Amino acid sequence: MGIISELPGLWEDPRLEAGRWEGRMSENGNKDPLSTIQAAHSRIDAWFETTRSALANDEATSACAQLREVLETHFAQEEELYFPTLWQLRPDQEKCLRGLIATHAVYLGKVDKTVEFIGAGRPDDAVACFEELQKLFAAHEVEEEQTLRDMR
């Protein structure tokens, strides 16, 4: 099965050979790429809410560090596994997928800036920066998921 065979258990679905998939579970219980990314985004959204709540207390820096770690893990999966696999299957989408990857550093920078504002005793700036990050990341999720839908 080509590149898919190098990813045991991830997307064992022959429809991926043609660069297409259905929005359902495969026979072995693995989700299609869109469902996998959507589930990850839902978990990240929950981390954003937890972090947002922590901005008002002494846990803000720790919560931001945890969110950063969650984002780094998610981005690594997309950058090293999901997207390269998809652009192998759909070379016409490589530029778009690389564009999505390029924005990842922006989001990590916003987390860092939020922490910087917290450390400087500027809670209002920290909240504003975090809210901007949350808004940008939500738009990124929509764009990413739509890109995957369009690849079906």
N, C-alpha and C positions, 0 to 999 in steps of 0.2 A: 504493500500500500504506500510506498514512498515515505515521505516525511512523517505521515501520521503513524506509521509503524514504529518510528523512533520515540514516540510518546505513548508508551503502554498505558492503557486504561483511560487516557484523557478524552479523546474524541474518537473512539473506535466506531465509526459510522462510515460506511462506504460512500454515502452521499457527499462526504467531504472531498473525495477524490475529484469530483467535478466542480468543487468550489461552491457547493450548495448544501444546505441542511434544512431540516424542518424544525419548527419551534417546539420540540417535544423531547422527552427522554429517549435515548437510544435503547436498544434492546437490553444492553447490559447495565442500564441504570445511570449511565453518564449523561450529563446535560449537554446540550449543544453550546457552542461558544457564547452565543448571546445570553442564554439563561445563566451561564456561569458568570459572565461579567455583570449581569443585572443583580445576581445574588451578592456578589462582592460589593457592588455599589450600595446595596441596601445595608450591608453590614457597616460600610464606611459612613453612610448617612447617620447611623446610630452613634458612631464614634464622634461625628461632628456635633450631634446634640449633646452628648455627654461632655464634650470639651466646652461647648458653649455655656453649659450650666456651670462648669467649674471656673469660668473666667471671673466669676464674682467672689471667689474665695481663695484660700491659700493653696488650693490644689491646681491652680491654673497652669503653672509651669510644667508640672508633672503630667497633666492631662494633654497639654500640647506636645510633650515629648512622646507620649503614647500614640497620639494621633499621627505624628510624624512617622513613627515606626510602622504603623498600619499602612499609611500612604506609601512609604518606601517599599514595603513588601508587595503591595498591590501593583505598584508601578514596575517593580522588577519582574513580576509574573507577566505583565503585559509586554514589557520591553524585550524580555529574553525568551518568552515562550509563546504566548498567544499571538501577538502581532506578527512576528517573523514567520510563524507557521501559516497564518492567514495570507500574508503577502507571497508566500511560496505557492499557495493555492490560487491566489488572485493577484498576479503581479501588477495589474492595473490599479490596485488599491494601495500599493506600497507608499506612494507619496502622501496620500491622505493619512495612512496609519503612522507614518514617520512624523507628520505634522502634529498628530495627537500626542505622540511621545515627547515631542519638543516642548510641550506646555507643562510637562510634569515638574520640571525644575522651578517653574514659576510658582506652582502651588507649594512646594517645599520651602521656597523663599518666603512666601507669605506666612507660613507657620513660624519660621525663624524670626521674621519681623514682629509677629505677634508676641513671641517670647521676649524679644528685645524691648518692646514697649512695656511689658509686664515688669521686667527687671529694672527699667528706668522709672518705675512708679507712675506710668502713664496709662491707667486702666481704660480711659475712654478711647485712646488711640488703639490700644490692644483690641478692644471690642470692635471698633470700626474696621481695623485690619482683618480681624477674624471673620467678620460678617462679609467683607469683600471676598475673602478666600472662599467662604462657604457658597456664595453666589456664583463665583467663577467656576468652582468645582461642580456645582449642580448643572451649569450650562455645559461643561465638559462631559459630564455623564450622559446628558441628552444627545450631544453630538456623537459621542462614541457609540452609544447604543443604536442611533439612527444609521451610522456608518455600517454597523454589523447587520442591521436589518436590510439595508440596501444591497449587501453582498449576497443575500439569499438567492 
